[in-house]
Amino acid sequence: MPVLEALWSELPVICSNGSSLPEVAGDAALYFSPTDYELLSKHMLDIATDESLVADMKNKGLQQAKNFDTEKYAARIMEVYKKIV
């Protein structure tokens, strides 16, 4: 959920290419293998120094986030809470 929340918040996303993260972030994120610290560092530097990259990522992020319905997300969270209680 943190990746989706970042997309909704118009934040650039760097995440692992493992698990289901690419399915959530689509082409709106920069990816790295969990063991590739050099690529992670490069992505961090790119975001810190490339304003056009960040603007592009924000736009792609908003588009990608539209694939996820916030009302359904909130309803699912409430279902989990109800089951716990």
HTML snippet that shows the backbone in 3Dmol.js (N, CA, C, O; Angstrom):
<script src="https://3Dmol.org/build/3Dmol-min.js"></script>
<div id="view" style="width:600px;height:400px;position:relative"></div>
<script>
const pdb = `
ATOM      1  N   MET A   1       0.789  -1.195   0.000  1.00  0.00           N
ATOM      2  CA  MET A   1       0.000   0.000   0.000  1.00  0.00           C
ATOM      3  C   MET A   1       0.847   1.283   0.000  1.00  0.00           C
ATOM      4  O   MET A   1       0.391   2.296  -0.531  1.00  0.00           O
ATOM      5  N   PRO A   2       2.051   1.281   0.570  1.00  0.00           N
ATOM      6  CA  PRO A   2       2.835   2.508   0.551  1.00  0.00           C
ATOM      7  C   PRO A   2       3.135   3.020  -0.857  1.00  0.00           C
ATOM      8  O   PRO A   2       3.193   4.230  -1.074  1.00  0.00           O
ATOM      9  N   VAL A   3       3.325   2.116  -1.811  1.00  0.00           N
ATOM     10  CA  VAL A   3       3.584   2.551  -3.183  1.00  0.00           C
ATOM     11  C   VAL A   3       2.365   3.267  -3.739  1.00  0.00           C
ATOM     12  O   VAL A   3       2.491   4.336  -4.335  1.00  0.00           O
ATOM     13  N   LEU A   4       1.205   2.696  -3.553  1.00  0.00           N
ATOM     14  CA  LEU A   4      -0.018   3.323  -4.038  1.00  0.00           C
ATOM     15  C   LEU A   4      -0.269   4.655  -3.345  1.00  0.00           C
ATOM     16  O   LEU A   4      -0.683   5.621  -3.986  1.00  0.00           O
ATOM     17  N   GLU A   5      -0.026   4.713  -2.060  1.00  0.00           N
ATOM     18  CA  GLU A   5      -0.196   5.973  -1.328  1.00  0.00           C
ATOM     19  C   GLU A   5       0.771   7.035  -1.846  1.00  0.00           C
ATOM     20  O   GLU A   5       0.410   8.208  -1.938  1.00  0.00           O
ATOM     21  N   ALA A   6       1.974   6.639  -2.177  1.00  0.00           N
ATOM     22  CA  ALA A   6       2.940   7.596  -2.743  1.00  0.00           C
ATOM     23  C   ALA A   6       2.465   8.101  -4.099  1.00  0.00           C
ATOM     24  O   ALA A   6       2.584   9.289  -4.397  1.00  0.00           O
ATOM     25  N   LEU A   7       1.925   7.202  -4.922  1.00  0.00           N
ATOM     26  CA  LEU A   7       1.408   7.629  -6.225  1.00  0.00           C
ATOM     27  C   LEU A   7       0.269   8.620  -6.049  1.00  0.00           C
ATOM     28  O   LEU A   7       0.222   9.641  -6.736  1.00  0.00           O
ATOM     29  N   TRP A   8      -0.656   8.325  -5.127  1.00  0.00           N
ATOM     30  CA  TRP A   8      -1.764   9.245  -4.857  1.00  0.00           C
ATOM     31  C   TRP A   8      -1.260  10.596  -4.365  1.00  0.00           C
ATOM     32  O   TRP A   8      -1.895  11.623  -4.602  1.00  0.00           O
ATOM     33  N   SER A   9      -0.119  10.595  -3.682  1.00  0.00           N
ATOM     34  CA  SER A   9       0.442  11.824  -3.107  1.00  0.00           C
ATOM     35  C   SER A   9       1.376  12.561  -4.061  1.00  0.00           C
ATOM     36  O   SER A   9       2.016  13.540  -3.680  1.00  0.00           O
ATOM     37  N   GLU A  10       1.451  12.087  -5.299  1.00  0.00           N
ATOM     38  CA  GLU A  10       2.302  12.703  -6.325  1.00  0.00           C
ATOM     39  C   GLU A  10       3.785  12.693  -5.950  1.00  0.00           C
ATOM     40  O   GLU A  10       4.511  13.652  -6.214  1.00  0.00           O
ATOM     41  N   LEU A  11       4.214  11.611  -5.340  1.00  0.00           N
ATOM     42  CA  LEU A  11       5.615  11.455  -4.963  1.00  0.00           C
ATOM     43  C   LEU A  11       6.300  10.493  -5.927  1.00  0.00           C
ATOM     44  O   LEU A  11       5.689   9.512  -6.352  1.00  0.00           O
ATOM     45  N   PRO A  12       7.550  10.753  -6.278  1.00  0.00           N
ATOM     46  CA  PRO A  12       8.268   9.794  -7.123  1.00  0.00           C
ATOM     47  C   PRO A  12       8.524   8.512  -6.336  1.00  0.00           C
ATOM     48  O   PRO A  12       8.800   8.544  -5.136  1.00  0.00           O
ATOM     49  N   VAL A  13       8.429   7.393  -7.033  1.00  0.00           N
ATOM     50  CA  VAL A  13       8.560   6.092  -6.375  1.00  0.00           C
ATOM     51  C   VAL A  13       9.771   5.340  -6.928  1.00  0.00           C
ATOM     52  O   VAL A  13       9.955   5.212  -8.139  1.00  0.00           O
ATOM     53  N   ILE A  14      10.582   4.853  -6.005  1.00  0.00           N
ATOM     54  CA  ILE A  14      11.661   3.917  -6.317  1.00  0.00           C
ATOM     55  C   ILE A  14      11.325   2.667  -5.527  1.00  0.00           C
ATOM     56  O   ILE A  14      11.152   2.728  -4.310  1.00  0.00           O
ATOM     57  N   CYS A  15      11.232   1.531  -6.209  1.00  0.00           N
ATOM     58  CA  CYS A  15      10.908   0.319  -5.469  1.00  0.00           C
ATOM     59  C   CYS A  15      11.534  -0.911  -6.101  1.00  0.00           C
ATOM     60  O   CYS A  15      12.010  -0.886  -7.236  1.00  0.00           O
ATOM     61  N   SER A  16      11.519  -1.962  -5.347  1.00  0.00           N
ATOM     62  CA  SER A  16      12.061  -3.233  -5.781  1.00  0.00           C
ATOM     63  C   SER A  16      11.258  -3.769  -6.965  1.00  0.00           C
ATOM     64  O   SER A  16      10.058  -3.519  -7.088  1.00  0.00           O
ATOM     65  N   ASN A  17      11.935  -4.499  -7.819  1.00  0.00           N
ATOM     66  CA  ASN A  17      11.241  -5.104  -8.954  1.00  0.00           C
ATOM     67  C   ASN A  17      10.666  -6.476  -8.584  1.00  0.00           C
ATOM     68  O   ASN A  17      10.232  -7.228  -9.456  1.00  0.00           O
ATOM     69  N   GLY A  18      10.666  -6.790  -7.307  1.00  0.00           N
ATOM     70  CA  GLY A  18      10.144  -8.066  -6.851  1.00  0.00           C
ATOM     71  C   GLY A  18       8.729  -7.953  -6.347  1.00  0.00           C
ATOM     72  O   GLY A  18       8.164  -6.863  -6.257  1.00  0.00           O
ATOM     73  N   SER A  19       8.166  -9.096  -6.019  1.00  0.00           N
ATOM     74  CA  SER A  19       6.825  -9.188  -5.450  1.00  0.00           C
ATOM     75  C   SER A  19       5.800  -8.585  -6.410  1.00  0.00           C
ATOM     76  O   SER A  19       5.928  -8.734  -7.625  1.00  0.00           O
ATOM     77  N   SER A  20       4.799  -7.915  -5.879  1.00  0.00           N
ATOM     78  CA  SER A  20       3.748  -7.331  -6.717  1.00  0.00           C
ATOM     79  C   SER A  20       3.934  -5.827  -6.932  1.00  0.00           C
ATOM     80  O   SER A  20       3.049  -5.168  -7.478  1.00  0.00           O
ATOM     81  N   LEU A  21       5.059  -5.288  -6.514  1.00  0.00           N
ATOM     82  CA  LEU A  21       5.272  -3.839  -6.621  1.00  0.00           C
ATOM     83  C   LEU A  21       5.168  -3.326  -8.058  1.00  0.00           C
ATOM     84  O   LEU A  21       4.543  -2.287  -8.272  1.00  0.00           O
ATOM     85  N   PRO A  22       5.746  -3.997  -9.047  1.00  0.00           N
ATOM     86  CA  PRO A  22       5.588  -3.515 -10.427  1.00  0.00           C
ATOM     87  C   PRO A  22       4.132  -3.515 -10.903  1.00  0.00           C
ATOM     88  O   PRO A  22       3.755  -2.691 -11.737  1.00  0.00           O
ATOM     89  N   GLU A  23       3.329  -4.414 -10.391  1.00  0.00           N
ATOM     90  CA  GLU A  23       1.916  -4.422 -10.765  1.00  0.00           C
ATOM     91  C   GLU A  23       1.201  -3.183 -10.239  1.00  0.00           C
ATOM     92  O   GLU A  23       0.284  -2.670 -10.880  1.00  0.00           O
ATOM     93  N   VAL A  24       1.615  -2.713  -9.093  1.00  0.00           N
ATOM     94  CA  VAL A  24       0.991  -1.528  -8.505  1.00  0.00           C
ATOM     95  C   VAL A  24       1.522  -0.256  -9.158  1.00  0.00           C
ATOM     96  O   VAL A  24       0.738   0.612  -9.542  1.00  0.00           O
ATOM     97  N   ALA A  25       2.821  -0.136  -9.288  1.00  0.00           N
ATOM     98  CA  ALA A  25       3.425   1.102  -9.766  1.00  0.00           C
ATOM     99  C   ALA A  25       3.456   1.226 -11.286  1.00  0.00           C
ATOM    100  O   ALA A  25       3.557   2.336 -11.809  1.00  0.00           O
ATOM    101  N   GLY A  26       3.372   0.113 -11.998  1.00  0.00           N
ATOM    102  CA  GLY A  26       3.391   0.194 -13.464  1.00  0.00           C
ATOM    103  C   GLY A  26       4.635   0.886 -13.967  1.00  0.00           C
ATOM    104  O   GLY A  26       5.738   0.633 -13.483  1.00  0.00           O
ATOM    105  N   ASP A  27       4.454   1.774 -14.953  1.00  0.00           N
ATOM    106  CA  ASP A  27       5.602   2.496 -15.506  1.00  0.00           C
ATOM    107  C   ASP A  27       5.853   3.822 -14.794  1.00  0.00           C
ATOM    108  O   ASP A  27       6.587   4.673 -15.296  1.00  0.00           O
ATOM    109  N   ALA A  28       5.239   3.993 -13.620  1.00  0.00           N
ATOM    110  CA  ALA A  28       5.361   5.248 -12.875  1.00  0.00           C
ATOM    111  C   ALA A  28       6.490   5.229 -11.857  1.00  0.00           C
ATOM    112  O   ALA A  28       6.675   6.206 -11.131  1.00  0.00           O
ATOM    113  N   ALA A  29       7.249   4.140 -11.788  1.00  0.00           N
ATOM    114  CA  ALA A  29       8.302   4.025 -10.775  1.00  0.00           C
ATOM    115  C   ALA A  29       9.632   3.668 -11.421  1.00  0.00           C
ATOM    116  O   ALA A  29       9.693   3.210 -12.563  1.00  0.00           O
ATOM    117  N   LEU A  30      10.686   3.889 -10.659  1.00  0.00           N
ATOM    118  CA  LEU A  30      12.014   3.417 -11.028  1.00  0.00           C
ATOM    119  C   LEU A  30      12.256   2.157 -10.207  1.00  0.00           C
ATOM    120  O   LEU A  30      11.998   2.136  -9.004  1.00  0.00           O
ATOM    121  N   TYR A  31      12.749   1.110 -10.855  1.00  0.00           N
ATOM    122  CA  TYR A  31      12.904  -0.181 -10.199  1.00  0.00           C
ATOM    123  C   TYR A  31      14.361  -0.579 -10.040  1.00  0.00           C
ATOM    124  O   TYR A  31      15.236  -0.134 -10.783  1.00  0.00           O
ATOM    125  N   PHE A  32      14.596  -1.433  -9.046  1.00  0.00           N
ATOM    126  CA  PHE A  32      15.924  -1.984  -8.820  1.00  0.00           C
ATOM    127  C   PHE A  32      15.774  -3.367  -8.200  1.00  0.00           C
ATOM    128  O   PHE A  32      14.776  -3.651  -7.537  1.00  0.00           O
ATOM    129  N   SER A  33      16.744  -4.204  -8.412  1.00  0.00           N
ATOM    130  CA  SER A  33      16.793  -5.498  -7.746  1.00  0.00           C
ATOM    131  C   SER A  33      17.149  -5.245  -6.281  1.00  0.00           C
ATOM    132  O   SER A  33      17.961  -4.364  -5.997  1.00  0.00           O
ATOM    133  N   PRO A  34      16.571  -5.983  -5.357  1.00  0.00           N
ATOM    134  CA  PRO A  34      16.846  -5.741  -3.933  1.00  0.00           C
ATOM    135  C   PRO A  34      18.326  -5.826  -3.560  1.00  0.00           C
ATOM    136  O   PRO A  34      18.722  -5.322  -2.509  1.00  0.00           O
ATOM    137  N   THR A  35      19.133  -6.441  -4.383  1.00  0.00           N
ATOM    138  CA  THR A  35      20.565  -6.548  -4.076  1.00  0.00           C
ATOM    139  C   THR A  35      21.423  -5.559  -4.864  1.00  0.00           C
ATOM    140  O   THR A  35      22.645  -5.538  -4.712  1.00  0.00           O
ATOM    141  N   ASP A  36      20.794  -4.749  -5.699  1.00  0.00           N
ATOM    142  CA  ASP A  36      21.544  -3.816  -6.551  1.00  0.00           C
ATOM    143  C   ASP A  36      21.566  -2.417  -5.922  1.00  0.00           C
ATOM    144  O   ASP A  36      20.791  -1.538  -6.297  1.00  0.00           O
ATOM    145  N   TYR A  37      22.460  -2.240  -4.973  1.00  0.00           N
ATOM    146  CA  TYR A  37      22.540  -0.967  -4.254  1.00  0.00           C
ATOM    147  C   TYR A  37      23.034   0.167  -5.140  1.00  0.00           C
ATOM    148  O   TYR A  37      22.688   1.327  -4.917  1.00  0.00           O
ATOM    149  N   GLU A  38      23.833  -0.158  -6.133  1.00  0.00           N
ATOM    150  CA  GLU A  38      24.329   0.882  -7.037  1.00  0.00           C
ATOM    151  C   GLU A  38      23.183   1.481  -7.846  1.00  0.00           C
ATOM    152  O   GLU A  38      23.109   2.699  -8.004  1.00  0.00           O
ATOM    153  N   LEU A  39      22.286   0.635  -8.360  1.00  0.00           N
ATOM    154  CA  LEU A  39      21.148   1.149  -9.120  1.00  0.00           C
ATOM    155  C   LEU A  39      20.203   1.935  -8.212  1.00  0.00           C
ATOM    156  O   LEU A  39      19.669   2.968  -8.615  1.00  0.00           O
ATOM    157  N   LEU A  40      20.001   1.457  -7.009  1.00  0.00           N
ATOM    158  CA  LEU A  40      19.178   2.202  -6.059  1.00  0.00           C
ATOM    159  C   LEU A  40      19.775   3.584  -5.822  1.00  0.00           C
ATOM    160  O   LEU A  40      19.048   4.578  -5.826  1.00  0.00           O
ATOM    161  N   SER A  41      21.078   3.660  -5.619  1.00  0.00           N
ATOM    162  CA  SER A  41      21.753   4.946  -5.402  1.00  0.00           C
ATOM    163  C   SER A  41      21.606   5.855  -6.614  1.00  0.00           C
ATOM    164  O   SER A  41      21.384   7.058  -6.474  1.00  0.00           O
ATOM    165  N   LYS A  42      21.731   5.272  -7.809  1.00  0.00           N
ATOM    166  CA  LYS A  42      21.584   6.059  -9.044  1.00  0.00           C
ATOM    167  C   LYS A  42      20.173   6.640  -9.137  1.00  0.00           C
ATOM    168  O   LYS A  42      20.002   7.817  -9.454  1.00  0.00           O
ATOM    169  N   HIS A  43      19.169   5.813  -8.861  1.00  0.00           N
ATOM    170  CA  HIS A  43      17.788   6.300  -8.917  1.00  0.00           C
ATOM    171  C   HIS A  43      17.564   7.425  -7.909  1.00  0.00           C
ATOM    172  O   HIS A  43      16.886   8.406  -8.212  1.00  0.00           O
ATOM    173  N   MET A  44      18.127   7.286  -6.722  1.00  0.00           N
ATOM    174  CA  MET A  44      17.979   8.329  -5.709  1.00  0.00           C
ATOM    175  C   MET A  44      18.622   9.628  -6.176  1.00  0.00           C
ATOM    176  O   MET A  44      18.044  10.702  -6.011  1.00  0.00           O
ATOM    177  N   LEU A  45      19.806   9.535  -6.755  1.00  0.00           N
ATOM    178  CA  LEU A  45      20.493  10.723  -7.274  1.00  0.00           C
ATOM    179  C   LEU A  45      19.703  11.345  -8.418  1.00  0.00           C
ATOM    180  O   LEU A  45      19.580  12.567  -8.499  1.00  0.00           O
ATOM    181  N   ASP A  46      19.166  10.504  -9.303  1.00  0.00           N
ATOM    182  CA  ASP A  46      18.368  11.020 -10.424  1.00  0.00           C
ATOM    183  C   ASP A  46      17.167  11.811  -9.931  1.00  0.00           C
ATOM    184  O   ASP A  46      16.872  12.884 -10.457  1.00  0.00           O
ATOM    185  N   ILE A  47      16.478  11.293  -8.933  1.00  0.00           N
ATOM    186  CA  ILE A  47      15.310  11.998  -8.403  1.00  0.00           C
ATOM    187  C   ILE A  47      15.716  13.295  -7.706  1.00  0.00           C
ATOM    188  O   ILE A  47      14.986  14.285  -7.754  1.00  0.00           O
ATOM    189  N   ALA A  48      16.864  13.286  -7.069  1.00  0.00           N
ATOM    190  CA  ALA A  48      17.327  14.484  -6.359  1.00  0.00           C
ATOM    191  C   ALA A  48      17.801  15.577  -7.316  1.00  0.00           C
ATOM    192  O   ALA A  48      17.832  16.750  -6.945  1.00  0.00           O
ATOM    193  N   THR A  49      18.169  15.206  -8.538  1.00  0.00           N
ATOM    194  CA  THR A  49      18.799  16.187  -9.425  1.00  0.00           C
ATOM    195  C   THR A  49      18.064  16.456 -10.739  1.00  0.00           C
ATOM    196  O   THR A  49      18.392  17.414 -11.439  1.00  0.00           O
ATOM    197  N   ASP A  50      17.084  15.635 -11.081  1.00  0.00           N
ATOM    198  CA  ASP A  50      16.438  15.759 -12.392  1.00  0.00           C
ATOM    199  C   ASP A  50      14.966  16.145 -12.232  1.00  0.00           C
ATOM    200  O   ASP A  50      14.101  15.290 -12.042  1.00  0.00           O
ATOM    201  N   GLU A  51      14.705  17.442 -12.311  1.00  0.00           N
ATOM    202  CA  GLU A  51      13.342  17.942 -12.105  1.00  0.00           C
ATOM    203  C   GLU A  51      12.368  17.441 -13.160  1.00  0.00           C
ATOM    204  O   GLU A  51      11.202  17.188 -12.855  1.00  0.00           O
ATOM    205  N   SER A  52      12.828  17.296 -14.393  1.00  0.00           N
ATOM    206  CA  SER A  52      11.921  16.821 -15.444  1.00  0.00           C
ATOM    207  C   SER A  52      11.549  15.354 -15.213  1.00  0.00           C
ATOM    208  O   SER A  52      10.421  14.948 -15.493  1.00  0.00           O
ATOM    209  N   LEU A  53      12.485  14.569 -14.709  1.00  0.00           N
ATOM    210  CA  LEU A  53      12.190  13.173 -14.373  1.00  0.00           C
ATOM    211  C   LEU A  53      11.127  13.118 -13.284  1.00  0.00           C
ATOM    212  O   LEU A  53      10.175  12.344 -13.382  1.00  0.00           O
ATOM    213  N   VAL A  54      11.284  13.928 -12.258  1.00  0.00           N
ATOM    214  CA  VAL A  54      10.322  13.942 -11.147  1.00  0.00           C
ATOM    215  C   VAL A  54       8.944  14.370 -11.650  1.00  0.00           C
ATOM    216  O   VAL A  54       7.935  13.779 -11.264  1.00  0.00           O
ATOM    217  N   ALA A  55       8.890  15.385 -12.503  1.00  0.00           N
ATOM    218  CA  ALA A  55       7.606  15.835 -13.044  1.00  0.00           C
ATOM    219  C   ALA A  55       6.945  14.730 -13.865  1.00  0.00           C
ATOM    220  O   ALA A  55       5.737  14.515 -13.767  1.00  0.00           O
ATOM    221  N   ASP A  56       7.733  14.039 -14.666  1.00  0.00           N
ATOM    222  CA  ASP A  56       7.211  12.930 -15.462  1.00  0.00           C
ATOM    223  C   ASP A  56       6.707  11.810 -14.571  1.00  0.00           C
ATOM    224  O   ASP A  56       5.653  11.231 -14.831  1.00  0.00           O
ATOM    225  N   MET A  57       7.453  11.504 -13.525  1.00  0.00           N
ATOM    226  CA  MET A  57       7.047  10.447 -12.602  1.00  0.00           C
ATOM    227  C   MET A  57       5.757  10.821 -11.867  1.00  0.00           C
ATOM    228  O   MET A  57       4.907   9.963 -11.632  1.00  0.00           O
ATOM    229  N   LYS A  58       5.611  12.085 -11.509  1.00  0.00           N
ATOM    230  CA  LYS A  58       4.381  12.533 -10.843  1.00  0.00           C
ATOM    231  C   LYS A  58       3.183  12.339 -11.757  1.00  0.00           C
ATOM    232  O   LYS A  58       2.142  11.834 -11.336  1.00  0.00           O
ATOM    233  N   ASN A  59       3.338  12.747 -13.019  1.00  0.00           N
ATOM    234  CA  ASN A  59       2.239  12.603 -13.973  1.00  0.00           C
ATOM    235  C   ASN A  59       1.890  11.136 -14.201  1.00  0.00           C
ATOM    236  O   ASN A  59       0.717  10.763 -14.183  1.00  0.00           O
ATOM    237  N   LYS A  60       2.901  10.312 -14.414  1.00  0.00           N
ATOM    238  CA  LYS A  60       2.659   8.886 -14.608  1.00  0.00           C
ATOM    239  C   LYS A  60       2.059   8.264 -13.350  1.00  0.00           C
ATOM    240  O   LYS A  60       1.207   7.379 -13.429  1.00  0.00           O
ATOM    241  N   GLY A  61       2.511   8.735 -12.192  1.00  0.00           N
ATOM    242  CA  GLY A  61       1.998   8.216 -10.935  1.00  0.00           C
ATOM    243  C   GLY A  61       0.520   8.490 -10.755  1.00  0.00           C
ATOM    244  O   GLY A  61      -0.230   7.614 -10.323  1.00  0.00           O
ATOM    245  N   LEU A  62       0.095   9.705 -11.085  1.00  0.00           N
ATOM    246  CA  LEU A  62      -1.327  10.037 -10.973  1.00  0.00           C
ATOM    247  C   LEU A  62      -2.161   9.191 -11.919  1.00  0.00           C
ATOM    248  O   LEU A  62      -3.245   8.732 -11.559  1.00  0.00           O
ATOM    249  N   GLN A  63      -1.659   8.985 -13.127  1.00  0.00           N
ATOM    250  CA  GLN A  63      -2.375   8.148 -14.093  1.00  0.00           C
ATOM    251  C   GLN A  63      -2.463   6.703 -13.594  1.00  0.00           C
ATOM    252  O   GLN A  63      -3.520   6.076 -13.672  1.00  0.00           O
ATOM    253  N   GLN A  64      -1.357   6.189 -13.085  1.00  0.00           N
ATOM    254  CA  GLN A  64      -1.342   4.818 -12.574  1.00  0.00           C
ATOM    255  C   GLN A  64      -2.268   4.677 -11.376  1.00  0.00           C
ATOM    256  O   GLN A  64      -2.966   3.671 -11.251  1.00  0.00           O
ATOM    257  N   ALA A  65      -2.287   5.662 -10.501  1.00  0.00           N
ATOM    258  CA  ALA A  65      -3.117   5.592  -9.295  1.00  0.00           C
ATOM    259  C   ALA A  65      -4.605   5.551  -9.647  1.00  0.00           C
ATOM    260  O   ALA A  65      -5.408   5.029  -8.874  1.00  0.00           O
ATOM    261  N   LYS A  66      -4.975   6.095 -10.800  1.00  0.00           N
ATOM    262  CA  LYS A  66      -6.380   6.069 -11.208  1.00  0.00           C
ATOM    263  C   LYS A  66      -6.877   4.650 -11.468  1.00  0.00           C
ATOM    264  O   LYS A  66      -8.083   4.411 -11.516  1.00  0.00           O
ATOM    265  N   ASN A  67      -5.950   3.713 -11.636  1.00  0.00           N
ATOM    266  CA  ASN A  67      -6.331   2.317 -11.830  1.00  0.00           C
ATOM    267  C   ASN A  67      -6.825   1.663 -10.539  1.00  0.00           C
ATOM    268  O   ASN A  67      -7.331   0.541 -10.551  1.00  0.00           O
ATOM    269  N   PHE A  68      -6.669   2.380  -9.433  1.00  0.00           N
ATOM    270  CA  PHE A  68      -7.053   1.843  -8.132  1.00  0.00           C
ATOM    271  C   PHE A  68      -8.125   2.745  -7.530  1.00  0.00           C
ATOM    272  O   PHE A  68      -7.915   3.947  -7.368  1.00  0.00           O
ATOM    273  N   ASP A  69      -9.241   2.174  -7.210  1.00  0.00           N
ATOM    274  CA  ASP A  69     -10.395   2.909  -6.697  1.00  0.00           C
ATOM    275  C   ASP A  69     -10.220   3.156  -5.196  1.00  0.00           C
ATOM    276  O   ASP A  69     -10.147   2.210  -4.412  1.00  0.00           O
ATOM    277  N   THR A  70     -10.154   4.420  -4.804  1.00  0.00           N
ATOM    278  CA  THR A  70      -9.934   4.760  -3.396  1.00  0.00           C
ATOM    279  C   THR A  70     -11.100   4.323  -2.511  1.00  0.00           C
ATOM    280  O   THR A  70     -10.890   3.940  -1.360  1.00  0.00           O
ATOM    281  N   GLU A  71     -12.312   4.376  -3.029  1.00  0.00           N
ATOM    282  CA  GLU A  71     -13.460   3.964  -2.217  1.00  0.00           C
ATOM    283  C   GLU A  71     -13.419   2.459  -1.953  1.00  0.00           C
ATOM    284  O   GLU A  71     -13.712   2.012  -0.844  1.00  0.00           O
ATOM    285  N   LYS A  72     -13.057   1.681  -2.971  1.00  0.00           N
ATOM    286  CA  LYS A  72     -12.938   0.234  -2.766  1.00  0.00           C
ATOM    287  C   LYS A  72     -11.803  -0.067  -1.796  1.00  0.00           C
ATOM    288  O   LYS A  72     -11.907  -0.967  -0.962  1.00  0.00           O
ATOM    289  N   TYR A  73     -10.721   0.692  -1.914  1.00  0.00           N
ATOM    290  CA  TYR A  73      -9.577   0.516  -1.012  1.00  0.00           C
ATOM    291  C   TYR A  73     -10.018   0.766   0.430  1.00  0.00           C
ATOM    292  O   TYR A  73      -9.720  -0.031   1.320  1.00  0.00           O
ATOM    293  N   ALA A  74     -10.718   1.860   0.657  1.00  0.00           N
ATOM    294  CA  ALA A  74     -11.173   2.194   2.008  1.00  0.00           C
ATOM    295  C   ALA A  74     -12.154   1.134   2.528  1.00  0.00           C
ATOM    296  O   ALA A  74     -12.103   0.767   3.702  1.00  0.00           O
ATOM    297  N   ALA A  75     -13.026   0.653   1.674  1.00  0.00           N
ATOM    298  CA  ALA A  75     -13.989  -0.372   2.087  1.00  0.00           C
ATOM    299  C   ALA A  75     -13.281  -1.663   2.484  1.00  0.00           C
ATOM    300  O   ALA A  75     -13.665  -2.313   3.456  1.00  0.00           O
ATOM    301  N   ARG A  76     -12.254  -2.032   1.737  1.00  0.00           N
ATOM    302  CA  ARG A  76     -11.500  -3.247   2.063  1.00  0.00           C
ATOM    303  C   ARG A  76     -10.774  -3.102   3.396  1.00  0.00           C
ATOM    304  O   ARG A  76     -10.730  -4.041   4.190  1.00  0.00           O
ATOM    305  N   ILE A  77     -10.209  -1.929   3.636  1.00  0.00           N
ATOM    306  CA  ILE A  77      -9.529  -1.682   4.912  1.00  0.00           C
ATOM    307  C   ILE A  77     -10.529  -1.797   6.054  1.00  0.00           C
ATOM    308  O   ILE A  77     -10.218  -2.386   7.089  1.00  0.00           O
ATOM    309  N   MET A  78     -11.727  -1.242   5.880  1.00  0.00           N
ATOM    310  CA  MET A  78     -12.751  -1.326   6.921  1.00  0.00           C
ATOM    311  C   MET A  78     -13.164  -2.777   7.170  1.00  0.00           C
ATOM    312  O   MET A  78     -13.408  -3.165   8.312  1.00  0.00           O
ATOM    313  N   GLU A  79     -13.241  -3.573   6.114  1.00  0.00           N
ATOM    314  CA  GLU A  79     -13.571  -4.993   6.280  1.00  0.00           C
ATOM    315  C   GLU A  79     -12.517  -5.695   7.135  1.00  0.00           C
ATOM    316  O   GLU A  79     -12.849  -6.504   8.001  1.00  0.00           O
ATOM    317  N   VAL A  80     -11.272  -5.389   6.891  1.00  0.00           N
ATOM    318  CA  VAL A  80     -10.187  -5.999   7.675  1.00  0.00           C
ATOM    319  C   VAL A  80     -10.310  -5.596   9.135  1.00  0.00           C
ATOM    320  O   VAL A  80     -10.200  -6.436  10.029  1.00  0.00           O
ATOM    321  N   TYR A  81     -10.539  -4.298   9.379  1.00  0.00           N
ATOM    322  CA  TYR A  81     -10.679  -3.832  10.756  1.00  0.00           C
ATOM    323  C   TYR A  81     -11.845  -4.505  11.461  1.00  0.00           C
ATOM    324  O   TYR A  81     -11.734  -4.888  12.625  1.00  0.00           O
ATOM    325  N   LYS A  82     -12.965  -4.650  10.758  1.00  0.00           N
ATOM    326  CA  LYS A  82     -14.141  -5.288  11.358  1.00  0.00           C
ATOM    327  C   LYS A  82     -13.845  -6.743  11.717  1.00  0.00           C
ATOM    328  O   LYS A  82     -14.284  -7.228  12.759  1.00  0.00           O
ATOM    329  N   LYS A  83     -13.106  -7.435  10.860  1.00  0.00           N
ATOM    330  CA  LYS A  83     -12.768  -8.827  11.144  1.00  0.00           C
ATOM    331  C   LYS A  83     -11.859  -8.928  12.355  1.00  0.00           C
ATOM    332  O   LYS A  83     -11.961  -9.868  13.143  1.00  0.00           O
ATOM    333  N   ILE A  84     -10.974  -7.963  12.497  1.00  0.00           N
ATOM    334  CA  ILE A  84     -10.049  -7.971  13.627  1.00  0.00           C
ATOM    335  C   ILE A  84     -10.787  -7.726  14.922  1.00  0.00           C
ATOM    336  O   ILE A  84     -10.519  -8.377  15.932  1.00  0.00           O
ATOM    337  N   VAL A  85     -11.715  -6.789  14.895  1.00  0.00           N
ATOM    338  CA  VAL A  85     -12.476  -6.443  16.103  1.00  0.00           C
ATOM    339  C   VAL A  85     -13.463  -7.536  16.374  1.00  0.00           C
ATOM    340  O   VAL A  85     -14.216  -7.461  17.345  1.00  0.00           O
TER     341      VAL A  85
END
`;
const viewer = $3Dmol.createViewer("view");
viewer.addModel(pdb, "pdb");
viewer.setStyle({}, {cartoon: {color: "spectrum"}});
viewer.zoomTo();
viewer.render();
</script>
